[in-house]
Every structure is written in C-alpha cells, then in structure tokens.
Amino acid sequence: MRKLFITICAIESVPYLDLGMDTVLFGAPLYEHSFRKIKDASNKLGLDVEFVRASNCEIANTKSHINASFEDIVVFASPLAFLARSRDIEGAIDYVVKSDVGYATVGNLRSLYMAVGQGKMLTGCEVGSASDFVSEMNNSGAKTFPAYFADGEKSVPLTKLDYLKRVEEYRQEFLDYLVMSGVEIDLRDGICVSPISEIHRGVRLSPNVTIDSMTKIADNTVITQFSYIKNSEIGENCVIESSRIIGSSLEHDVYVDAYCNINEGNHILSSTKIGAYSQLEHTVVGIDTVIGSHVSLDNCNIGTDCIIGNGVISVNFEKTKKDNIIKIADHSVIGNGATLVSPLSIGRGAFVGAGSTITDNIPAGALGIAREYQSNHNGWARRRSK
C-alpha cells in the first residue's frame, strides 16, 4: 500500500514579507498552524500518513528522515498552507494520491501553498527544501509537472490586508475548535493559541492571553488577561494572573499573582503561592511554600512549607558553576528584604532576619542576622542642602 509522507519546509521565497508581514503568527510559528491543518485534511481522507521534520522547521513528535519506497508519495507543504481552505488542501492531496502527477500546488505559484510529489528519493534521505526535492525527482527521470488547484482562489492573500484578514479567520476557526473541546472562552479579543498546545476541558482563557508553542494546561486552570505562556506545563486548578511563564512547569493548585516573570527552568510544586511582581529563574519551589511580592530568585532550591518574604533577592555572581545554588530547607522563613548570596545553605526550620545580607550557611533551627548597627549623622540633611 502506498504511504503518504508529509513535511513542512522552510519558506524559500516569501512575497508576503515584501508587504511587511511577519513569519510568526499570533504566538506560534506559521508551520505549526499549517501542520495541524494538513494533518486534519489527511485524517479526513483516511490516509496512512507519516509526518517528517524538515530542515529549520522542527515540529515535535515527527521524524527527521524520509524512508519512502519508490511508489510512496511525499508532500512538501509551505508554512503558509494554513491560509488555504481545508477543502483545497484535501483536494490537492486526494488528487495526487489517486493519480500519478509529479507534484501539485494549492493556489498559484506565488502562494506556493503545497508541493506534492512521488517518493523517488533515496531511503533515509534527509528532508531539504521543496525545490531540492523536485530537482532530485527530475534527476531520477521522474516527470514533475505542476497541477494547479482553485485558480484565482479568494483565500490566496495578495495584499497585507488580505493576509491579515485570513489570519484572523484562522484564529477564530481555531478558537471554535477549543470551545467545542470544552475550553471556556467568554470574550475572544486578543486570545492567541498555538495549535500544538494541549488545553484541557474547563480551562478558562481571558482576553489577550497568548499560549505559545508546546504548552500543556490541565483541567480547571484559569489564565487571566495579558498572560503569556510558552513551552510550559500548568497543572490542574492553577490561577495565573496576568503573568509571563516560559519553559517552566507548575503542578496543581499553584497561584501566581499579577505581573510575575517565571522564566526558564522553574519547577513549582503544588499549592504554592507566588506574590505579584516576582521573578523566578532555574528555581524549584516546594509544596505549600509562600513567596511574597517583588521577590527575585535565581538558581534556588526551596523546600516545603517555607515563607519567602517580600522583596527577597538572590545574588549569584558565578552562574556557570554547577553547585553555585541556594538551598533553603523545609519550614524555613526568609524575612522581608533579605539578600541571599550564593552558594548558600539554609537549614531546616531556620530564620533569616529582615533586611539581612546572608553570605554564610545557617544551621537548622537557627536565626541568621547580618545587619550593620544603625548610626545617625545629626545635621546631615541640612549640610546636604547647602
């Protein structure tokens, strides 16, 4: 039985860029959107399909090489394929499967939505560009003539305005899909969701939320307006209040207050609370820990049931050292405004006095205070004003 291989290639020539159009579509690369649309079309046709990752277009859960037989079919799709209507994509693939045509385009050559061809490539050949593939076919003696579909198709954007209208149509189409899947969206203004994300039933998305790339959001989590989440995993019953989360994982029942910046490499365990305007990077936060507002932590390992006061910051002068981290054991309390200088170890149940600058380890159950005694300089304000 003939098998269908589909890959999405980097855009070789994008006339739309001449009109000032970006190759990034509302929070996700164009090829991610095309990947979903072509996959849906292939599934509707009931085809035996294998998706292949092309050069410079990495898509998760796909292979990087084609192992096609002489009679198999290979489809090279442009990242702009999402702009074509579904029936045109289905028609192009179905036409090539049922005939012996060399390759086909949806729309016209200017749009280059899709190039389809028989698999005359060597087994294990790495996927390159569509033109490389066509050249390979020609060199092998295969006939490669274009078959055009939907000539003059209205969905082919010829101006920037046409392009933006088609993008908005697709955004609305994908939000329809999410709502039918059980995602709660009351107002769609500015909601941008990557089609390779995974959003479960009961998730509530507020206006102006962006879910980018491979993000997973579990049941009954609330994402409020202006939040941006990319390549992250959010557990059940979390609340994200207008914050930015990138490359991090949050377990269930985590609360992130407004305007936090949860950067790369964080693991936030369940029932944790993070105060407003806080910033975390490469940090592990234990169960039931409370982090105050305006906290800045980098390369820290915080235990269970800890309290990190408002304004606490970590200082790490040598991030490249593997063991240059701050360890805060279970049930510890870090007072407001404390500065923790790594490497540092704070023992179980220890306390750090507010406003302290801690540079040495603190044993379990101890109180660490590092503050200079106060001195008052009488008349200083009057002398300064002269």
NORPE-V756383 format. One record per pair of residues at least 24 apart in sequence whose ideal C-beta (glycine too) atoms are under 6 Angstrom apart, sorted by sequence separation. I is the first residue (numbers start at 1). J is the second residue. D is the distance in whole Angstrom. If there is no record, write none. Layout:
BEGIN
i=I j=J d=D
i=I j=J d=D
END
This chain:
BEGIN
i=35 j=59 d=5
i=301 j=325 d=6
i=303 j=328 d=6
i=309 j=334 d=6
i=311 j=336 d=6
i=8 j=34 d=6
i=31 j=57 d=5
i=299 j=325 d=5
i=300 j=326 d=4
i=301 j=327 d=5
i=302 j=328 d=5
i=303 j=329 d=5
i=304 j=330 d=5
i=305 j=331 d=5
i=306 j=332 d=5
i=307 j=333 d=5
i=308 j=334 d=5
i=309 j=335 d=5
i=310 j=336 d=5
i=311 j=337 d=4
i=312 j=338 d=5
i=313 j=339 d=6
i=314 j=340 d=5
i=315 j=341 d=5
i=316 j=342 d=5
i=8 j=35 d=6
i=303 j=330 d=4
i=309 j=336 d=4
i=84 j=113 d=5
i=6 j=38 d=6
i=81 j=113 d=5
i=81 j=114 d=6
i=78 j=112 d=5
i=78 j=113 d=6
i=77 j=114 d=5
i=38 j=77 d=5
i=76 j=115 d=5
i=75 j=116 d=5
i=102 j=143 d=5
i=103 j=144 d=6
i=105 j=146 d=6
i=102 j=144 d=4
i=4 j=47 d=5
i=6 j=49 d=6
i=34 j=77 d=6
i=38 j=81 d=6
i=74 j=117 d=6
i=102 j=145 d=5
i=104 j=147 d=4
i=106 j=149 d=5
i=3 j=48 d=5
i=4 j=49 d=5
i=5 j=50 d=5
i=6 j=51 d=5
i=7 j=52 d=4
i=9 j=54 d=5
i=34 j=79 d=5
i=37 j=82 d=5
i=41 j=86 d=6
i=73 j=118 d=6
i=74 j=119 d=5
i=111 j=156 d=5
i=10 j=56 d=4
i=101 j=147 d=5
i=107 j=153 d=5
i=5 j=52 d=6
i=7 j=54 d=4
i=10 j=57 d=6
i=34 j=81 d=4
i=72 j=119 d=4
i=31 j=79 d=4
i=34 j=82 d=4
i=41 j=89 d=4
i=8 j=57 d=5
i=30 j=79 d=4
i=33 j=82 d=4
i=41 j=90 d=4
i=45 j=94 d=6
i=107 j=156 d=4
i=68 j=119 d=3
i=76 j=130 d=4
i=67 j=123 d=5
i=76 j=133 d=6
i=92 j=149 d=5
i=91 j=149 d=6
i=65 j=124 d=5
i=66 j=125 d=6
i=5 j=66 d=5
i=65 j=126 d=6
i=66 j=127 d=6
i=88 j=149 d=6
i=88 j=150 d=5
i=5 j=68 d=6
i=9 j=76 d=5
i=11 j=79 d=6
i=2 j=71 d=5
i=3 j=72 d=5
i=4 j=73 d=5
i=5 j=74 d=5
i=6 j=75 d=4
i=8 j=77 d=5
i=2 j=72 d=6
i=85 j=155 d=5
i=8 j=79 d=6
i=84 j=155 d=6
i=54 j=127 d=4
i=55 j=128 d=6
i=52 j=127 d=5
i=83 j=166 d=5
i=82 j=170 d=6
i=15 j=110 d=6
i=12 j=129 d=6
i=7 j=127 d=5
i=9 j=129 d=5
i=9 j=130 d=5
i=21 j=160 d=6
i=19 j=160 d=4
i=21 j=163 d=5
i=16 j=163 d=6
i=60 j=214 d=6
i=36 j=195 d=4
i=32 j=194 d=6
i=33 j=195 d=5
i=32 j=195 d=6
i=32 j=196 d=5
i=27 j=192 d=4
i=26 j=192 d=4
i=28 j=194 d=4
i=27 j=194 d=6
i=27 j=210 d=4
i=28 j=212 d=6
i=27 j=212 d=4
END
